[in-house]
């Protein structure tokens, strides 16, 4: 039937656009925290090297922000074009969360981004540092409201269902009864923390990769060592905390979405005693069993319940139509965990050699850090795949099925053509990102400024609020000066 193919194509379209967009927000969050540290160290030590470090990473942050905004706009339109039933059902809930994201997060981040990128030498160091903090907080606040909205889909709370009839057509809509119950729904805090730790890992490994490249090439050594060290510390802490907090989140999933947990761990049947943990193997959904499984007896029960005798609910406890796809859920979940363990090993090994004072002599390890930069992005993506596929067949858990949520008037040709169009546009955006990123890496950071009289670094005096106003006027006047220059050039040619 055409409706089934439209559903599949709509799901593929949203998955593709969302996964492409999600390359950039975690990187912005992770880099934002490190930017605050680098510029804070510049204010504290007055070491111009830290100013050079901050300026370089700000350029890449600005590039990342631009591509992230361009790729994310599409998602909001897809709610209306492809998922009209879903939008009508969750409109009251998502409207408040997304409005809060726009007002309290996106405007904060984008507003201060102009000062962060263009405010050097136009405002005082303290004002510029404040703008850096605001941009970092803006990216973090943005994640808060997006995760709150998505977590409500996983564990709905603080709402009731209302039937409305318009022109003889009756629809059901979720409306908020308790805003704070919605915000602090059973899974929101766990999932938000996991998103933050994943973002810190992405930002840390991204900066370590570029810094390691400079170290291997013998370029910008002081810059690279300080950048690498700060990023290593952040990634190390985040990697360990992601494991600890991820365990807590898994326990929450087992309580609020037991079918998802059963799919994550390949538990097809509820055991009489303790449930083993599958260490190696893959799920065969048709046979309803794990193939090539190597199990640790009772370990899954211990991780979920704290003892080795209480069984973990299996998929057999749910009707077949209420079970999530097992293979994708299982594989994506375990790829995420495997990569997370790799991050812990690499970062702790890096800290050990840093403590020994030999880290930057280990070329083999530096090459690993250069090449492994893709892995944190993959871990973040497959983590979301596990969360979203594991929620199926529900788009709002227990309330609205995905198969009932798409726009009924769409055709295959419409969705397929839009997928092709977005594929071409996103391919071009990705090519631009890689090209500009590569260009900035090749050029490298600026040479640190030499201290002026009295030990104060050249540029960026104490201008305070006056400097802030001057910066705004200079940016506005810049376009006018360009226009004037063009006019004068034309007159010169005519004469």
C-alpha positions in Angstrom: 0.0 0.0 0.0 1.1 3.5 -0.7 0.5 4.7 2.8 3.0 2.2 4.1 5.7 3.3 1.7 4.9 7.0 2.5 5.4 6.1 6.2 8.7 4.4 5.5 10.0 7.2 3.3 8.9 9.9 5.8 10.7 8.0 8.6 13.9 7.7 6.4 13.7 11.4 5.6 13.5 12.5 9.2 16.2 10.1 10.3 18.5 11.3 7.5 18.0 15.0 8.2 18.1 14.7 12.0 21.2 12.6 11.9 23.0 15.0 9.6 22.0 18.0 11.8 23.1 16.2 15.0 26.7 16.3 13.8 26.9 19.9 14.8 25.0 20.6 18.1 27.1 18.2 20.3 30.3 19.7 18.8 29.0 23.2 19.6 28.3 22.2 23.2 31.6 20.5 23.7 33.7 23.2 22.1 31.7 26.0 23.9 32.8 24.7 27.3 36.5 24.6 26.2 36.2 28.1 24.7 35.2 29.4 28.1 38.2 27.6 29.7 40.7 29.0 27.2 39.5 32.5 27.3 39.2 32.3 31.1 42.9 31.3 31.3 43.7 34.3 29.0 42.0 36.7 31.4 43.7 35.0 34.4 47.3 34.7 33.1 47.3 37.5 30.4 49.3 34.9 28.3 48.7 35.9 24.7 49.0 32.2 23.7 45.6 31.6 25.3 44.1 34.5 23.2 45.5 32.8 20.1 44.0 29.5 21.1 40.6 31.0 21.8 40.6 32.9 18.5 41.4 29.8 16.4 38.7 27.6 18.0 36.2 30.5 17.8 36.6 30.5 14.0 35.8 26.8 13.8 32.9 27.2 16.3 31.4 29.9 14.1 31.6 27.6 11.1 30.0 24.8 13.0 27.2 27.0 14.2 26.4 28.3 10.7 26.1 24.8 9.2 24.1 23.6 12.3 21.5 26.3 11.9 21.2 25.8 8.2 20.7 22.0 8.6 18.3 22.2 11.5 15.7 24.5 10.0 14.4 21.7 7.9 13.4 19.5 10.9 10.7 21.9 12.1 9.1 22.1 8.7 9.0 18.3 8.5 6.8 18.1 11.6 4.1 19.9 9.6 4.6 18.5 6.1 5.3 14.8 6.9 3.9 14.4 10.5 0.7 16.5 10.6 -1.2 14.0 12.9 1.7 13.9 15.3 2.1 17.7 15.2 -1.6 18.1 16.1 -1.3 15.5 18.9 1.8 17.0 20.6 1.4 20.7 19.5 0.5 22.0 23.0 3.5 20.1 24.5 6.1 20.7 21.9 5.0 24.3 21.3 5.9 25.4 24.8 9.2 23.5 24.8 10.3 24.6 21.4 9.3 28.2 22.1 11.4 28.1 25.3 14.3 26.8 23.2 14.0 29.6 20.8 13.6 32.4 23.4 15.9 31.3 26.1 18.6 29.4 24.1 18.8 30.1 20.4 18.4 33.9 20.7 21.0 33.9 23.6 23.5 31.9 21.6 23.1 33.6 18.3 22.8 37.1 19.8 26.2 36.9 21.6 27.8 35.0 18.8 28.4 38.2 16.9 30.4 39.6 19.9 32.3 36.3 20.2 33.3 36.3 16.5 33.6 40.0 15.7 34.2 41.6 19.1 37.9 41.0 19.5 39.6 44.4 20.0 36.2 46.1 19.9 35.1 45.4 23.5 36.9 44.8 26.7 38.3 41.4 27.5 35.7 40.9 30.3 32.8 41.8 28.0 34.1 39.4 25.4 34.5 36.6 28.0 31.0 37.2 29.1 29.8 36.8 25.5 31.8 33.5 25.3 30.0 32.2 28.4 26.6 33.2 27.1 27.2 31.4 23.8 28.3 28.3 25.6 25.2 28.5 27.9 23.0 29.1 24.9 24.1 25.9 23.3 23.6 24.0 26.5 20.1 25.5 27.2 19.1 24.6 23.6 19.8 21.0 24.4 17.8 21.2 27.5 14.5 22.0 25.8 15.1 19.7 22.8 15.8 16.8 25.2 12.8 17.7 27.4 10.5 17.5 24.4 12.0 14.3 23.1 12.0 12.7 26.6 8.3 13.5 26.9 7.8 11.2 23.8 9.6 8.5 25.7 8.0 8.9 29.1 5.0 11.2 28.8 4.0 13.1 32.0 2.1 16.2 33.1 -0.7 16.1 30.4 -4.1 14.8 29.7 -5.9 13.8 26.4 -8.6 16.1 25.0 -11.0 15.3 22.1 -11.8 18.1 19.8 -14.3 18.0 16.9 -13.8 20.4 13.9 -16.1 20.2 10.8 -17.3 16.8 12.0 -13.8 15.4 12.4 -12.8 14.3 15.9 -9.1 14.4 16.9 -7.3 13.7 20.1 -4.7 16.1 21.5 -2.3 16.0 24.4 -2.6 19.2 26.5 -0.3 20.2 29.4 -1.7 20.0 32.9 1.6 20.4 34.8 4.4 22.1 33.0 7.1 21.2 35.5 6.0 17.5 35.5 6.4 17.7 31.7 9.9 19.2 32.1 11.0 16.8 34.8 9.4 13.7 33.3 10.9 10.3 34.4 13.6 10.2 31.7 14.5 13.9 31.0 17.3 14.4 33.5 19.0 11.0 32.8 18.8 11.6 29.0 19.9 15.3 29.3 23.0 14.4 31.3 23.9 11.6 28.8 23.5 14.1 25.9 25.9 16.6 27.7 28.5 14.0 28.4 28.4 12.8 24.8 28.8 16.3 23.6 31.8 17.0 25.8 33.4 13.8 24.4 32.8 15.0 20.9 34.2 18.4 21.5 37.2 17.0 23.4 38.1 14.5 20.8 37.6 17.0 17.9 40.1 19.4 19.5 42.5 16.6 20.4 42.4 15.3 16.8 43.4 18.7 15.3 46.0 19.4 18.0 47.5 15.9 17.6 47.8 16.6 13.9 49.8 19.8 14.6 52.0 18.0 17.0 52.8 15.2 14.5 53.6 17.8 11.8 55.7 19.9 14.2 53.5 23.0 13.8 52.1 25.3 16.5 53.5 23.1 19.2 52.7 25.3 22.2 49.2 25.9 20.9 48.7 22.2 20.3 50.0 21.1 23.6 47.7 23.4 25.6 44.7 22.7 23.4 45.2 18.9 23.6 45.7 18.9 27.4 42.5 20.8 28.1 40.5 18.7 25.7 42.0 15.5 27.1 40.9 16.3 30.6 37.4 17.2 29.6 37.0 14.1 27.4 38.4 11.9 30.2 36.0 13.1 32.8 33.0 13.0 30.4 33.9 9.4 29.2 33.9 8.0 32.7 30.8 9.9 33.8 29.0 8.8 30.6 29.6 5.2 31.6 28.4 5.7 35.2 25.4 7.8 34.3 24.6 5.6 31.3 24.1 2.7 33.7 21.6 4.8 35.7 19.8 5.7 32.5 19.6 2.0 31.5 18.0 1.2 34.9 15.4 3.9 34.2 14.7 2.5 30.8 14.1 -0.9 32.3 11.5 0.6 34.6 9.7 3.0 32.1 10.2 1.2 28.8 10.9 -2.5 29.5 10.3 -3.5 25.9 13.1 -1.2 24.8 15.5 -2.6 27.4 14.6 -6.2 26.3 15.5 -5.2 22.7 18.7 -3.5 23.8 19.9 -6.6 25.5 18.4 -9.2 23.2 16.2 -10.7 25.9 13.5 -12.6 23.9 12.2 -14.7 26.8 11.6 -13.8 30.5 13.8 -16.2 32.4 12.6 -17.9 35.6 15.7 -16.9 37.5 18.5 -14.3 36.9 18.8 -13.0 33.3 22.3 -13.4 31.7 24.1 -10.6 29.9 25.0 -11.3 26.3 28.6 -10.2 25.8 29.0 -11.5 22.2 26.2 -12.4 19.8 23.5 -11.0 17.5 19.7 -11.3 17.6 17.7 -13.4 15.2 14.2 -11.9 15.3 12.6 -14.7 13.3 14.0 -17.4 15.5 13.4 -15.3 18.6 16.9 -16.0 20.0 20.5 -14.8 20.2 22.9 -16.4 17.7 26.5 -17.1 18.7 25.8 -15.8 22.2 28.4 -15.8 24.9 26.5 -15.0 28.2 27.5 -14.0 31.7 24.9 -15.7 34.0 22.8 -13.4 36.1 24.8 -10.3 35.2 22.0 -8.4 33.4 19.7 -9.0 36.4 22.5 -7.6 38.7 23.0 -4.5 36.6 19.2 -3.8 36.4 17.9 -5.0 39.8 21.0 -5.1 41.9 20.8 -8.9 42.4 21.4 -12.0 40.3 18.1 -13.7 40.8 15.4 -11.2 39.7 14.6 -11.7 36.0 14.6 -8.9 33.4 11.3 -8.7 31.5 11.7 -10.2 28.0 10.0 -9.5 24.7 7.6 -12.4 25.2 5.8 -10.3 27.8 4.6 -7.9 25.0 2.3 -8.4 22.1 4.2 -8.8 18.8 2.8 -5.5 17.5 4.1 -3.7 20.6 7.7 -4.9 20.3 10.5 -2.7 18.9 12.8 -3.8 16.0 15.4 -5.9 17.9 18.4 -6.1 15.5 18.8 -2.3 15.0 18.1 -1.6 18.7 20.6 -4.2 19.9 23.4 -3.4 17.5 23.2 0.4 17.8 23.1 0.2 21.6 26.1 -2.1 21.8 28.1 -0.1 19.3 27.6 3.0 21.5 28.7 1.1 24.6 31.7 -0.4 22.8 32.9 3.0 21.6 32.3 4.5 25.0 34.7 1.9 26.5 37.2 2.8 23.8 37.0 6.5 24.8 37.7 5.6 28.4 40.7 3.5 27.5 42.2 6.1 25.2 41.7 9.1 27.5 42.9 7.4 30.6 46.0 6.2 28.6 46.5 9.7 27.5 46.3 11.0 31.1 48.8 8.4 32.2 51.3 9.5 29.7 50.6 13.1 30.4 51.3 12.4 34.1 54.6 10.7 33.1 55.5 13.7 30.9 55.8 11.5 27.7 52.4 12.0 26.1 53.6 14.2 23.2 56.4 11.8 22.4 54.0 8.9 21.8 53.5 9.4 18.0 51.5 6.2 17.7 49.0 7.4 20.3 48.8 10.8 18.7 48.0 9.2 15.4 45.2 7.3 17.1 43.7 10.5 18.4 43.9 12.0 14.9 42.0 9.1 13.3 39.5 8.3 16.0 37.8 11.7 15.7 34.9 10.1 13.8 34.1 7.7 16.6 32.5 10.1 19.0 30.2 11.4 16.3 29.3 7.8 15.5 28.7 7.0 19.2 26.3 10.0 19.5 24.4 9.1 16.3 23.9 5.4 17.2 22.9 6.3 20.7 20.0 8.3 19.3 19.2 5.5 16.8 19.0 3.1 19.8 16.7 5.5 21.7 14.4 6.2 18.8 14.2 2.8 17.3 13.8 1.2 20.7 10.7 3.4 21.3 8.9 1.9 18.3 6.2 1.2 17.4 5.3 4.3 19.4 6.1 7.9 18.5 4.6 9.0 21.8 5.1 6.0 24.1 1.9 4.2 24.9 -0.3 7.0 23.4 0.3 7.4 19.6 1.8 4.9 17.2 4.2 6.0 14.5 2.1 4.3 11.8 -0.8 6.7 12.8 1.2 9.9 13.0 2.2 10.8 9.5 0.5 13.1 7.1 -2.2 11.1 5.2 -2.3 13.3 2.1 1.4 12.8 1.1 2.4 10.7 -1.9 5.5 8.6 -2.5 6.7 10.9 -5.2 6.5 14.0 -3.0 8.5 12.4 -0.1 11.1 10.8 -2.4 11.7 14.0 -4.3 12.2 15.9 -1.1 14.6 13.2 0.2 16.7 13.6 -3.0 16.6 17.4 -2.8 17.7 17.4 0.8 20.3 14.8 0.1 21.9 17.1 -2.5 21.7 20.2 -0.3 23.1 18.4 2.7 25.9 16.9 0.6 26.8 20.5 -0.5 26.6 21.8 3.1 28.9 18.9 4.3 31.4 19.6 1.5 31.4 23.3 2.4 32.0 22.4 6.1 34.9 20.1 5.3 36.4 22.5 2.8 36.4 25.5 5.1 37.4 23.4 8.1 40.4 22.0 6.2 41.3 25.5 5.1 41.3 26.9 8.7 43.3 23.9 9.9 45.9 24.4 7.2 46.2 28.1 8.0 46.5 27.4 11.7 46.2 29.8 14.6 47.4 33.4 14.6 50.8 34.3 16.1 50.3 35.4 19.7 50.4 39.1 20.2 53.5 40.7 21.8 52.8 42.4 25.2 52.8 46.2 25.0 53.8 48.8 27.6 53.1 47.8 31.1 52.8 44.2 30.2 49.3 44.6 28.7 48.6 42.7 25.5 48.2 44.8 22.4 44.5 45.3 21.5 41.4 44.9 23.5 41.7 47.7 26.1 39.2 48.2 28.9 36.4 49.6 26.8 33.4 48.3 28.8 29.9 49.2 27.6 31.2 52.0 25.4 33.3 49.4 23.5 30.2 47.2 23.2 28.3 50.0 21.5 31.3 50.9 19.3 31.5 47.3 18.2 27.8 47.3 17.1 28.2 50.6 15.2 31.4 49.4 13.5 29.8 46.2 12.3 26.8 48.1 11.0 29.0 50.7 9.4 31.1 48.0 7.7 28.4 47.4 5.1 28.0 51.1 4.4 31.8 51.5 3.9 31.7 48.6 1.4 28.9 50.3 -0.5 30.7 53.6 -0.5 33.9 52.1 -1.7 32.0 50.5 -4.6 30.3 53.8 -5.5 33.6 55.7 -5.5 35.2 53.0 -7.6 32.4 53.4 -10.2 32.9 57.2 -10.3 36.6 56.7 -10.7 36.1 54.5 -13.7 33.5 56.8 -15.3 35.9 59.8 -15.0 
